[in-house]
Amino acid sequence: MEPTDHMLAAAQRFGYVADGDVWLRPVLGQPARRVGLVKESDADALTYFARRFAAFRAKVDELLDRMAASDNQGSFLMKVLHLKEQTLAYDALGDFAALRQRLEAAEAEVAVGVARNREKNLATKIGFVEEAEALRESVEWISASEKVKDLRQGWLKTGPVDKDLADELEARFQAAIQVFFDRRRAFQADKKAMANRAVNRYRDLVLQAEQLKESPQFEVASRQLKQLQQTWREVGGNLPKKQAAELWARFRGANNYFFERLKQHVEAQRAVGPHAGAPGSPEELLARKRALAERAEALLNVAPQEAIQQAKSLQTEWKQVGTVRGDESDRIWQRFMLACDKVFELSALEYHLRKRPLPEGGAPGGRAQLRAAALRELLKTDAEELETLRGNFGNLAATPANEAFRQLLQTKIRSLERKVRTKNDLIVLFDQQARKLA
């Protein structure tokens, strides 16, 4: 137990007695708050509530020590959050600010550890998925069944991944296993059913192509038909020559019919294209988009919360302008996208810095330097995550079955690349501001 004099001195530093009540001085952005009553003497009351803080601090110490010694730090997250919340309401006298700072540091450490574990889990589960998909067409029923059993056990023992990837992975894994067992049951029940799969698949593709051939949605239907063509090549069924010729003739006829319509549509569009400079012409649309890009770039001088709202409105306007193709349109789009990204990153930076209040006064360029330093810290996390995603993408085989998942990973990679590029641009901007004000 700590000496009474020391406890009293600590209590007087962080609290005081007024009108028979014990008060905690303003801390953590809260005004002074009442924590209890004086029952005997002022000194006894102050010492009592200082001891309560010491007990609370010991509870925090114990939790953080256990967390540091554990291989599964993520399991301590809820307890850390609970204690952090208590720092705002616990009836005691002590340095709650320092205690909360330790808990926030532990929370951040857990978040980093969880993110790293989830990336490792992602790589492991991708491996399980690829192994399961490699077994889908196996006819080695005994050995393949044992392998599937091992994969299931490994899957259950592997921890979670990011929510936006979990459903996709789970669906692919379960679908691959289900395909294998369905095929095994079908083989055991009736071997002839296996011979009919190719026929049914080709017929399904023919029906889909014939349903699309009259579609007025040329761009969408064109992509769908090209995907059907790719799928047709992947079926690989050995059919009787006459049957195969009949199915192919219907499938090719539906494709030829649609793409002839598409050709005529494109020629007609070119023939009636708008005149340069007229409303709706490419030049007029480019001018409108250029103006939107300039307005977006000007938002860097607007307060973050207001800039966010204006950026969202500009994005809505951009979508309403219409499509213009060409290098100039691409350059304007890059300007507009980069300006909006900077607005969103600045807003996120301000939110981050609000949790770490900037010191008042100091050198004129000090605020710009602190912003640049904070961005460099955040950039390290983005760079690590980007490297991991690129590694996972490189390890994922480029097969048709993996295409949807590869596209999802590519989208995340491109998004992170944009965030990294935007942060670097802002760091350069803040460094320039700091030099000018120095």
Wavefront OBJ file of the C-alpha trace (Angstrom):
o trace
v 0.000 0.000 0.000
v 1.321 3.428 -0.917
v 2.194 5.901 1.945
v -0.700 8.048 3.078
v 1.207 11.326 2.581
v 2.053 10.364 -0.978
v -1.556 9.374 -1.664
v -2.840 12.645 -0.201
v -0.413 14.683 -2.319
v -1.543 12.817 -5.445
v -5.187 13.374 -4.512
v -4.653 17.109 -4.003
v -2.990 17.309 -7.405
v -5.980 15.856 -9.208
v -8.895 16.729 -6.929
v -10.216 18.985 -4.207
v -12.937 19.300 -1.531
v -15.759 21.827 -1.783
v -18.878 22.091 0.422
v -18.426 18.589 1.802
v -18.005 16.950 -1.593
v -14.918 15.502 -3.256
v -14.339 16.736 -6.808
v -12.112 15.546 -9.643
v -10.474 18.424 -11.523
v -11.309 18.883 -15.256
v -9.734 16.104 -17.337
v -10.207 14.365 -20.714
v -12.262 17.232 -22.040
v -14.765 16.966 -19.150
v -15.539 19.631 -16.557
v -14.834 19.012 -12.893
v -17.098 16.256 -11.562
v -18.177 15.120 -8.102
v -16.792 11.709 -7.119
v -17.976 11.369 -3.501
v -18.624 12.770 -0.018
v -16.393 13.768 2.876
v -17.358 11.398 5.701
v -14.636 12.177 8.237
v -11.931 14.673 7.323
v -10.998 16.280 4.023
v -7.619 14.528 4.050
v -9.177 11.112 4.715
v -11.678 11.598 1.890
v -9.002 12.702 -0.572
v -6.757 9.804 0.397
v -9.623 7.317 0.057
v -10.374 8.363 -3.508
v -6.663 8.400 -4.377
v -6.494 4.773 -3.199
v -9.497 3.962 -5.400
v -7.580 5.329 -8.356
v -4.530 3.250 -7.402
v -6.733 0.129 -7.362
v -8.212 1.046 -10.743
v -4.718 1.668 -12.144
v -3.602 -1.724 -10.831
v -6.485 -3.331 -12.686
v -5.317 -1.616 -15.881
v -1.706 -2.696 -15.224
v -2.776 -6.298 -14.748
v -4.820 -6.330 -17.942
v -2.041 -4.770 -20.035
v 0.547 -7.172 -18.587
v -1.659 -10.172 -19.432
v -2.244 -8.795 -22.896
v 1.494 -8.300 -23.513
v 2.190 -11.915 -22.518
v -0.603 -13.366 -24.656
v -0.345 -14.672 -28.223
v -3.957 -13.668 -28.811
v -4.057 -9.969 -27.972
v -7.278 -9.493 -29.912
v -9.180 -11.350 -27.163
v -8.409 -8.463 -24.774
v -9.896 -5.725 -26.960
v -13.335 -5.544 -25.296
v -11.787 -5.390 -21.821
v -9.483 -2.570 -22.928
v -12.440 -0.661 -24.379
v -14.456 -1.189 -21.186
v -11.686 0.175 -18.969
v -11.113 3.092 -21.346
v -14.806 3.991 -21.050
v -14.567 3.804 -17.248
v -11.864 6.490 -17.207
v -14.647 8.982 -17.953
v -16.881 7.937 -15.057
v -14.872 6.105 -12.399
v -15.151 7.746 -8.950
v -11.533 8.285 -7.965
v -8.769 10.914 -7.912
v -5.734 10.394 -10.145
v -4.135 10.891 -13.532
v -6.972 9.573 -15.700
v -5.491 11.263 -18.783
v -2.270 9.218 -18.594
v -4.237 6.055 -17.862
v -6.541 6.592 -20.839
v -3.532 7.308 -23.055
v -2.073 3.900 -22.123
v -5.375 2.180 -22.875
v -5.668 3.954 -26.227
v -2.124 2.856 -27.089
v -3.059 -0.716 -26.189
v -6.210 -0.442 -28.298
v -4.164 0.749 -31.279
v -1.668 -2.081 -30.757
v -4.476 -4.630 -30.728
v -5.922 -3.107 -33.907
v -2.557 -3.431 -35.669
v -2.158 -6.998 -34.447
v -5.676 -7.913 -35.519
v -5.069 -6.424 -38.973
v -1.829 -8.380 -39.368
v -3.437 -11.592 -38.165
v -6.299 -11.108 -40.580
v -3.885 -10.674 -43.471
v -2.153 -13.905 -42.465
v -5.532 -15.601 -42.138
v -6.448 -14.286 -45.590
v -3.374 -15.871 -47.174
v -4.091 -19.166 -45.368
v -7.751 -19.232 -46.400
v -6.935 -18.364 -49.998
v -4.687 -21.431 -49.973
v -7.518 -23.563 -48.575
v -9.908 -22.240 -51.225
v -7.505 -23.006 -54.052
v -6.894 -26.518 -52.697
v -10.658 -27.092 -52.361
v -11.292 -25.808 -55.877
v -8.528 -28.041 -57.202
v -10.444 -31.018 -55.773
v -13.809 -30.131 -57.284
v -13.284 -32.226 -60.408
v -11.274 -35.024 -58.756
v -12.385 -38.624 -59.349
v -10.024 -40.010 -56.680
v -12.958 -40.308 -54.318
v -11.220 -41.856 -51.268
v -8.041 -39.721 -51.156
v -9.913 -36.563 -52.154
v -12.510 -37.104 -49.408
v -9.742 -37.348 -46.788
v -8.152 -34.182 -48.137
v -11.471 -32.304 -47.994
v -11.905 -33.411 -44.381
v -8.456 -31.992 -43.520
v -9.281 -28.740 -45.324
v -12.483 -28.338 -43.319
v -10.602 -28.795 -40.043
v -7.951 -26.271 -41.096
v -10.625 -23.795 -42.184
v -12.380 -23.971 -38.792
v -9.108 -23.472 -36.909
v -8.090 -20.423 -38.962
v -9.118 -17.032 -37.553
v -11.324 -14.401 -39.244
v -10.504 -12.150 -42.219
v -11.826 -8.705 -43.217
v -15.614 -8.639 -43.403
v -15.684 -7.474 -47.034
v -13.719 -10.608 -48.026
v -15.107 -13.155 -45.556
v -18.390 -13.892 -47.351
v -16.671 -14.245 -50.725
v -14.079 -16.668 -49.348
v -16.622 -18.655 -47.364
v -18.915 -18.960 -50.372
v -16.085 -20.110 -52.638
v -14.764 -22.626 -50.116
v -18.162 -24.108 -49.295
v -19.171 -24.102 -52.959
v -16.001 -25.970 -53.926
v -16.553 -28.606 -51.234
v -20.226 -28.889 -52.113
v -19.394 -29.439 -55.777
v -17.039 -32.269 -54.852
v -19.575 -34.061 -52.627
v -22.400 -33.495 -55.113
v -20.289 -35.079 -57.820
v -19.380 -37.993 -55.567
v -23.024 -38.633 -54.705
v -23.995 -38.336 -58.361
v -21.233 -40.769 -59.349
v -22.306 -43.272 -56.731
v -26.009 -42.938 -57.598
v -25.792 -42.909 -61.361
v -22.636 -42.723 -63.479
v -24.658 -41.600 -66.460
v -25.486 -38.301 -64.734
v -21.848 -37.238 -65.174
v -22.073 -37.618 -68.920
v -25.100 -35.298 -69.071
v -23.481 -32.343 -67.299
v -21.754 -30.986 -70.372
v -24.917 -31.213 -72.466
v -26.956 -29.348 -69.863
v -24.275 -26.667 -69.523
v -24.109 -26.027 -73.257
v -27.906 -25.844 -73.454
v -27.968 -23.317 -70.609
v -25.402 -21.138 -72.384
v -27.424 -21.326 -75.609
v -30.584 -20.211 -73.804
v -28.777 -17.310 -72.123
v -27.303 -16.178 -75.448
v -30.682 -16.322 -77.174
v -32.259 -14.267 -74.368
v -29.572 -11.588 -74.799
v -29.519 -11.303 -78.591
v -32.424 -8.761 -78.707
v -31.231 -6.759 -75.686
v -31.207 -2.938 -76.137
v -28.609 -2.641 -73.363
v -25.685 -2.997 -75.766
v -22.797 -2.399 -73.381
v -24.076 -4.750 -70.656
v -25.212 -7.459 -73.060
v -21.902 -7.322 -74.941
v -19.959 -8.043 -71.723
v -22.346 -10.841 -70.785
v -22.095 -12.519 -74.186
v -18.288 -12.363 -74.139
v -18.363 -13.993 -70.721
v -20.680 -16.695 -72.108
v -18.212 -17.284 -74.945
v -15.392 -17.702 -72.430
v -17.529 -20.077 -70.365
v -18.399 -22.097 -73.495
v -14.698 -22.654 -74.170
v -14.190 -23.790 -70.564
v -16.970 -26.407 -70.524
v -14.842 -28.918 -72.411
v -17.557 -31.534 -72.840
v -17.228 -34.386 -75.348
v -20.582 -34.573 -77.126
v -21.744 -36.582 -80.112
v -20.709 -34.717 -83.278
v -24.252 -33.984 -84.498
v -25.461 -32.781 -81.100
v -22.375 -30.593 -80.615
v -22.832 -29.013 -84.074
v -26.486 -28.199 -83.409
v -25.795 -26.548 -80.055
v -22.830 -24.582 -81.448
v -24.869 -23.362 -84.418
v -27.561 -21.963 -82.116
v -25.028 -20.369 -79.766
v -22.960 -18.817 -82.574
v -26.120 -17.614 -84.361
v -27.354 -15.751 -81.250
v -23.931 -14.101 -80.815
v -23.642 -13.121 -84.487
v -27.154 -11.667 -84.473
v -26.437 -9.448 -81.434
v -23.045 -8.190 -82.590
v -24.446 -7.297 -86.006
v -27.099 -5.207 -84.218
v -24.337 -3.633 -82.102
v -22.358 -2.713 -85.225
v -25.396 -1.036 -86.788
v -26.103 0.813 -83.518
v -22.553 2.205 -83.340
v -22.668 3.351 -86.970
v -25.998 5.082 -86.384
v -24.638 6.866 -83.298
v -21.674 8.161 -85.249
v -23.920 9.406 -88.047
v -26.052 11.558 -85.728
v -23.265 12.632 -83.314
v -23.564 16.153 -81.783
v -21.792 19.120 -83.367
v -18.738 20.521 -81.631
v -19.592 23.162 -79.060
v -23.312 22.407 -79.088
v -25.106 21.501 -75.839
v -24.288 17.884 -75.145
v -21.255 17.877 -77.452
v -17.931 16.445 -76.187
v -16.433 19.942 -75.958
v -19.314 21.248 -73.857
v -19.200 18.198 -71.544
v -15.427 18.548 -71.151
v -15.846 22.205 -70.211
v -18.388 21.284 -67.523
v -16.103 18.592 -66.134
v -13.123 20.935 -66.164
v -15.127 23.431 -64.106
v -16.066 20.696 -61.622
v -12.386 19.751 -61.263
v -11.470 23.381 -60.547
v -14.223 23.659 -57.943
v -12.996 20.455 -56.292
v -9.417 21.749 -56.163
v -10.617 24.948 -54.497
v -12.090 22.908 -51.602
v -8.625 22.605 -50.040
v -9.200 26.140 -48.725
v -12.586 25.252 -47.173
v -13.158 23.922 -43.644
v -12.989 20.062 -43.687
v -16.602 19.338 -42.728
v -17.988 21.817 -45.239
v -15.506 20.598 -47.865
v -16.700 17.003 -47.410
v -20.307 17.945 -48.139
v -19.352 20.040 -51.161
v -17.119 17.266 -52.526
v -19.980 14.762 -52.322
v -22.250 17.211 -54.151
v -19.615 17.706 -56.855
v -19.327 13.936 -57.280
v -23.077 13.747 -57.821
v -22.871 16.547 -60.420
v -20.003 14.758 -62.162
v -22.101 11.618 -62.636
v -24.892 13.696 -64.153
v -22.673 15.338 -66.789
v -22.354 12.240 -68.952
v -19.558 10.228 -70.517
v -16.800 11.709 -72.676
v -13.996 9.523 -74.004
v -10.428 10.502 -74.787
v -7.119 11.462 -73.164
v -8.294 14.947 -72.160
v -11.335 13.496 -70.386
v -9.087 11.041 -68.533
v -6.765 13.861 -67.410
v -9.675 15.935 -66.099
v -11.037 12.894 -64.276
v -7.655 12.353 -62.620
v -7.622 16.011 -61.468
v -11.141 15.754 -60.088
v -10.562 12.419 -58.362
v -7.274 13.585 -56.781
v -8.868 16.797 -55.485
v -11.755 14.877 -53.886
v -9.342 12.339 -52.396
v -7.383 15.179 -50.780
v -10.571 16.574 -49.237
v -11.474 13.192 -47.731
v -7.924 12.549 -46.505
v -7.760 16.010 -44.892
v -11.019 15.320 -43.085
v -9.668 11.980 -41.828
v -6.438 13.711 -40.749
v -8.331 16.349 -38.755
v -10.327 13.604 -37.025
v -7.069 11.813 -36.204
v -5.476 14.980 -34.824
v -8.507 15.806 -32.672
v -7.632 12.735 -30.629
v -4.128 14.158 -30.225
v -4.668 17.882 -29.481
v -2.102 20.159 -31.120
v -0.146 22.494 -28.790
v -1.141 26.113 -28.774
v 1.376 28.724 -29.900
v 4.795 27.604 -31.174
v 6.448 28.359 -34.491
v 4.163 29.667 -37.285
v 4.819 26.558 -39.381
v 4.453 24.159 -36.459
v 0.907 23.073 -37.287
v 1.858 22.230 -40.861
v 4.843 20.227 -39.587
v 2.652 18.278 -37.160
v 0.162 17.487 -39.913
v 2.947 16.250 -42.180
v 4.351 14.098 -39.360
v 0.917 12.605 -38.609
v 0.427 11.773 -42.289
v 3.796 10.028 -42.392
v 2.727 7.836 -39.457
v -0.553 6.931 -41.155
v 1.296 6.329 -44.418
v 3.365 3.543 -42.831
v 0.241 1.532 -42.016
v -1.167 2.045 -45.526
v 2.129 0.983 -47.104
v 2.294 -2.215 -45.015
v -1.289 -3.135 -45.878
v -0.653 -2.407 -49.572
v 2.410 -4.651 -49.605
v 0.435 -7.497 -48.008
v -2.454 -7.187 -50.479
v -0.069 -7.162 -53.420
v 1.557 -10.301 -52.077
v -1.820 -12.030 -51.698
v -2.803 -10.994 -55.213
v 0.466 -12.312 -56.628
v -0.062 -15.652 -54.881
v -3.615 -16.048 -56.227
v -3.625 -18.147 -59.397
v -5.069 -16.367 -62.461
v -7.828 -18.893 -63.140
v -11.455 -18.234 -64.170
v -12.622 -19.480 -60.774
v -10.445 -16.870 -59.036
v -11.405 -13.976 -61.321
v -14.092 -12.411 -59.099
v -11.854 -12.555 -56.042
v -8.836 -11.216 -57.968
v -10.965 -8.266 -59.106
v -11.996 -7.604 -55.488
v -8.359 -7.597 -54.372
v -7.392 -5.365 -57.305
v -10.081 -2.872 -56.266
v -8.705 -2.760 -52.710
v -5.148 -2.381 -54.042
v -6.105 0.514 -56.340
v -7.964 2.215 -53.496
v -4.940 1.939 -51.202
v -2.604 3.167 -53.954
v -4.779 6.257 -54.300
v -4.681 6.830 -50.530
v -0.884 6.511 -50.483
v -0.498 8.881 -53.441
v -2.872 11.419 -51.877
v -1.095 11.335 -48.497
v 2.266 11.881 -50.210
v 0.866 14.882 -52.106
v -0.489 16.365 -48.864
v 2.835 15.791 -47.091
v 4.577 17.783 -49.840
v 1.949 20.534 -49.476
v 2.355 20.779 -45.669
v 6.173 20.708 -45.933
v 5.993 23.650 -48.351
v 3.675 25.537 -45.990
v 6.033 24.907 -43.070
v 9.025 26.248 -45.017
v 7.142 29.356 -46.082
v 6.091 30.120 -42.499
v 9.455 29.275 -40.935
l 1 2 3 4 5 6 7 8 9 10 11 12 13 14 15 16 17 18 19 20 21 22 23 24 25 26 27 28 29 30 31 32 33 34 35 36 37 38 39 40 41 42 43 44 45 46 47 48 49 50 51 52 53 54 55 56 57 58 59 60 61 62 63 64 65 66 67 68 69 70 71 72 73 74 75 76 77 78 79 80 81 82 83 84 85 86 87 88 89 90 91 92 93 94 95 96 97 98 99 100 101 102 103 104 105 106 107 108 109 110 111 112 113 114 115 116 117 118 119 120 121 122 123 124 125 126 127 128 129 130 131 132 133 134 135 136 137 138 139 140 141 142 143 144 145 146 147 148 149 150 151 152 153 154 155 156 157 158 159 160 161 162 163 164 165 166 167 168 169 170 171 172 173 174 175 176 177 178 179 180 181 182 183 184 185 186 187 188 189 190 191 192 193 194 195 196 197 198 199 200 201 202 203 204 205 206 207 208 209 210 211 212 213 214 215 216 217 218 219 220 221 222 223 224 225 226 227 228 229 230 231 232 233 234 235 236 237 238 239 240 241 242 243 244 245 246 247 248 249 250 251 252 253 254 255 256 257 258 259 260 261 262 263 264 265 266 267 268 269 270 271 272 273 274 275 276 277 278 279 280 281 282 283 284 285 286 287 288 289 290 291 292 293 294 295 296 297 298 299 300 301 302 303 304 305 306 307 308 309 310 311 312 313 314 315 316 317 318 319 320 321 322 323 324 325 326 327 328 329 330 331 332 333 334 335 336 337 338 339 340 341 342 343 344 345 346 347 348 349 350 351 352 353 354 355 356 357 358 359 360 361 362 363 364 365 366 367 368 369 370 371 372 373 374 375 376 377 378 379 380 381 382 383 384 385 386 387 388 389 390 391 392 393 394 395 396 397 398 399 400 401 402 403 404 405 406 407 408 409 410 411 412 413 414 415 416 417 418 419 420 421 422 423 424 425 426 427 428 429 430 431 432 433 434 435 436 437 438
